Amino acid sequence: MDLPILLGDDMRPLEPAQSFIAHLLLERHGADSPLTWEDYGRRLYDFFAFLDANKLAWNENARAPGLSVVARYKDWSLGELSLNPSTVNQRLRLVVKFYEWAKKKGHIDHLPFAYEDVRTTRAAQSFLAHVDQSGGVVGRPAVMAREWTRPPEFLTKEQVGACRVQELRASHRLLFDLMERVGLRSVEARTFPLKYVFNPKGAVAVKPGHMIRLDLDPADMKIKYDKPRSVDVPYTLMEDMYSYTLYQREVLRQRSGMPTPCLILNELGRPYTRPAIVEVFKAIERKMGFRIRAHMLRHTYGTYTLARLRKNRDFAGEPLLYVRDRMGHSDVQTTAVYLHVINQLSAQMVLAHEDEIDQLFENAAPKAA
């Protein structure tokens, strides 16, 4: 079990937060993926760290509307941290569940937030809509942030090109390429296995200019939902990864003297951690002078790959399903968000993306899984 452990300053489990996590993940089976478990732990820890830094008690007496500890946490997240409202609400939803659980357990008498009625169309669309008595109105915690629809962020062709000519560390460049050219998540790129890398020049079935199909296995690396999937790696990227194993990686590995199954190593010869990845892209952002985050590279892959395949008459498959399967989306509706982005792009922007995409799919169009 990879149950998140929340520790206080005394290095003891932080109660009642730890009991809530155990209830949510073990008793209610609130999350199927250990990676999601980790996210739950981080979200709840973030809230309690805010309380501790501001010397606030999670169960303090209710204040006037807008002054509760939950409301102050929301305002801090939106204001000082400038987080996206959807990101803030992801965290708040877990905090709300915690307080609802705490009230049921008798730890508090009142919730630090009220509920407001929100009209929804879900009831009308459900199978049992004819027996639903809510009238399409549901209760929503009034503390939640107001959201707006925002398209996924991605890099333009010029920005990608500027990053490519920039002098980056070999490890950082491979992290960049695995996300932007293969569509891997951050956690997948940093745990990408050494065993998947080979010399493409010595493989009879592999030809220059073609994609190399790799089967990702959760037994070898961290994959969201532990769901295996196949990805297509550009020939030139496989060459770069193989060269990295012969030179830069070996130098880094000798610094730690410890064997590791991960391909990409940091300056200490160890695998990258999640916080370290954030710092890597902050450093690249400072060097480039424009915003760049790990998730933007994955969105760049999704946007331009889908755009190019929709224009490729030789592609034997459904572009949307191909991109869905390569990116590991559980629902095609998640992938469909890139369609809205593409429709807003000019034809020149789409076609101006790297010539590599044209070349890779011209002679060997991959087939949708």
N, C-alpha and C positions, 0 to 999 in steps of 0.2 A: 504494500500500500504506500502511495506517495501522498498521504494526508498532510496538508499544510500545517505547520506548527507555528503558532503565534506566541512569541515570547515577550515578556515585559522587561523592565530594567533589571529586575532581580533574576532574570534568566529562567523564570518559571512560566508555565502556560498562562497566557493572558485570558482570564475569565471575566465574563461568561462568553467572550468571543470564540474561544477554542471549543467550547461545548456546542456552540451554534454551528461552527464549521463541521464538527463531527456529525451533528444532527442532519445538516443539509446534504452532506456528501455520502454518509454511510446509511443513515436511516431512511432518508427520502430519496436517495440515489439522484441527487440534484445535478450531477454532471457525469457524463460517460468518459470523458477524456482526462487523464492526469494533467495535461497541459491546461485544461479548463480549471481543474482543481487549483493549480498554481495561480491562475488569474484570480480566482475567488479569494485565495489567501492574500494576494497582493492588494486587492481592492479593499478588503476589510482592514488590513494592516495600515494602508494609506490613511484611512479614516481615523484609526486610533492613534497613529503617529501625529496627525494634525491636532487631535485633542491634547496629547501629551505636550506637544510643542507650545500650545497656547494655554496650558494648565487648566484644561476644561475636563469636566467629568461627563462620561457618556450618559449617566443617569441623573443629571442635574435637574432641578425643578423646572417645570415648563416656564418659558418666558413668553413675552408678547410675540405675536406672529412676526416671523422674519428674524427673530433673535435667538431661536433655538440653536443648539450645537449643530444640528443637521443643516439648518438654513445657513449658518455661518460657514460650514464646510463647503456647501454649494457655492456661496458667494466667493470664497477664497479660490476654489477650483476654476471658476469662470473668470474672475478678475485677475488675481495675482499670477495664476498659472496659465491663463488664457487658453484653457482647454476647450475643445469642441463640445457644445452642449450634449451631443449624443454620447461622447465619452464620459462626461460628467454623469449623465443619467444611467449609464452602465454601472457606475460605481454606486450611485444613489439607490438603484433598485436593490442591490445587495444589502445596503445599509437599512433600507426600509424593511426588508425581510427579517433582518436581525432584530429590529425593534419590535416587529409584530410577534416574533418568536419569544422575545424577552418578556413581553406583556402576558402572553399565554402562560409562560413559566412562572409568572408572579414576581419577576425581578423589578418591574416598574408598574406603576398604576395607570399612567397616561402615556400615550404616544407623543413624541415631540413634533408632531406635524398633524395637520387636518387632512381631510379628503374633500375633493371637489368632484362634481358630476361632469362627466365627459361623454358626449354622444358618440357612438361608434356604429359602424355598419356591419360589424362582425355577426351580431346576433341575427340580423336579417339573412345572412348568407349561410348560417349553420343549418345542419340537418334537422335540429330540433327547434328551429326558429318559431314554429307554431305554438310551442308550449312555453316559450321564453316570456317571462313577465317583467323583464327589466325595461322594455321599451327602447332598447338600444342605448341605454345610459349605464355607464359603469363608474365606479369610484376610482379616482386617481389621486395619489398623494400630492397635495398642493405644493410640496417642496420641490417637485421635479422641475428641471430647467426646460424652458421653451426651446424646441428644436426647429431647425429649418433644413430643408433638403439641399444638400451640397454634393456636387459631383466628386468622384474620387480625384485626388491630386496625382498628377503625373508629370514627368519631365518632357520638355519639348525636344525635338531632334537636335536643336542647337545646344541645349543643355547637356544632353547625353554625349554629344560630340566633344564638348568642352571638358567633360569629365574624363573622356577617353585619352585626350592628349595631355592631361594633367599627370604629373609625376606622383603616383600613389604607391604606397607599400604593396608588395606582391599579395599579401594576405588580404588587404583592403580591396584590391582590385578584383580578386576572385569572389569575395563576398558581394561586391557590386554586380559582377557579371552573372552570378548564380541567381540573383534576384531579378535583374533587368533583362537578361537574355533567356532565362529558363523559367522564371515565374515562381521561384521558391519563396516561401515565407522566411522571415528572419531566422527563426529557430531551426528551420530545415537547412538553411545555408550554413549556419555555424556548426551544425552536427553532421553535415554531409560526410559520408564515410570515405576513407582512403581507399577501401577495397573496390569502390566503383570506378576508380581511375585507372586507365590503361593507355598504352601508346597506340594511338589510332593508326599510325603508319604501319604497324605490324599486324593489323587486323584485316584479314582478307575481305570480310563482308562489309567493311566500312570504306567509303570513298570521300575524298576531299570535297567540300561544298555541300555535303549532305548532313542531315540530322542523325544523331546517335541516340537510339531509344534506350533509356535506363528504367528499370523497375525499382521504385523506391519501396523499401520494406521497413516497417516500424521496428523490426527487430534489430535493424542496423543504425537507425537514426530516429530523431524525434519528429513525428508527423502528427499534425492535428487530428484528433479523433482516432489515432492509431490506424488510419485507413490507408492501405497500400495504394499506390498509383504509379503511372508511368509518365515520364517526362522526356522531352526531346532536347538534347544538348548539342549545340553547334560544334562541328568538327574542330574549328579553331579554338574553342573554349576547352575542349578535351585536350588539345595539344598544350594549351597554357597550363592546365591543371597537372598534366603529366610532367612537364618541365619543372613546375613548382615542387613536385615530390622529389625530384632529383637534386635540386639545389637549395632554394630558399627554405623549404620545409625541413630538410635534413639539418641545416644549420640551427634552426629554431628548436627542433626536437632535441638536439644535443645539449641545449641550454638547460632543459628540465631533466633530461635523462630518463624521462618516464614515457612508456609506450602509451599511445592513445589511438583509438580507431578513427578519430576525426581528421579530415583532410587539412583544414585551415587552422593554423596555430597563431597565437599572439606572440608578442616580443619575448615572453617568458617561456615559450615553448609549450603552452597549455591551450586547451580549447577556449574559445571566446564565450563569455557569459552574456546573459541578456543585457545587463546594464552596460557592459563593455561595447556591445554593438551600437547602442544609443550614442555612446561617446565617439565611436568611430565615425558615424555619419554627421555628428555635430562638427567634428574636426574637418571633414570633407566640405561641409557647408561653409565653414569659415574660410576655407581655402578658395572655394569657388565663388562665393559672394551671392549665392541664391539658395533658396530653401531646398533641402534635400533630406528625405527620411527613408528608412528602409521600406516602409509600406508604399511609398511613391514609386519605387523601382518596380515592385510587383504590379502596381497599377499601370505603369508604363508598358510592361510586357503585355498585360491583358488588353489594353486599349489598342496598341499598334498591331499586335498579332491578329486580333479579331478583325481589325480594319483591313489588313492586307489579305487575309484569307477570304474575306467576303468578295474581294475584287479578283481573286485568282480562279479562273474558270477551270483550271486543271486540278483543283483541290477536290479529292474524292471523299467528301464527307460534309457534315454540318459544322460550319465554323464555330458556332456558339457552343456546341457540345464538345468539340475538340478543345477549346479554351477552358471550358468547365472542367474537363477531365485532367488536363495538364496542370491546372491551378489547384485542383483538389476541392472545388466547391461542392458542398453537399446539395445545393439546390441551383438549378439553372437560372433562377430569378436573380441570384447573386451575380452571376456572370452577365446577365442582361443589362446591368447598370452601365456596362461599357458601351452598349448600343447607343444610349442617350449621349454619352460623351462623343462618340464618333459622329453622330448626327450634327453636333455643334462644331465639329472641326471642318476646316476648309479642305478641299481635295488636295491642295498643295501641301498642307501640313502632313496629311496622311502619307502621301506619296514621297514626301521628302525624308521620311524616316530612313534609317540606315539601309543601304543597298543590300546588306546582308540578308534581310528578310526576303527580298525578291530572289536572291540567288539560292537561298536554302530551300525555298518552296517551288522554284521553277521546274526543277528536274525530278524532284522526289517529294511530291506533296504527301505529307503524313496523313494517315487515315484516322478518323475519329474512333475512339475506343467505344 
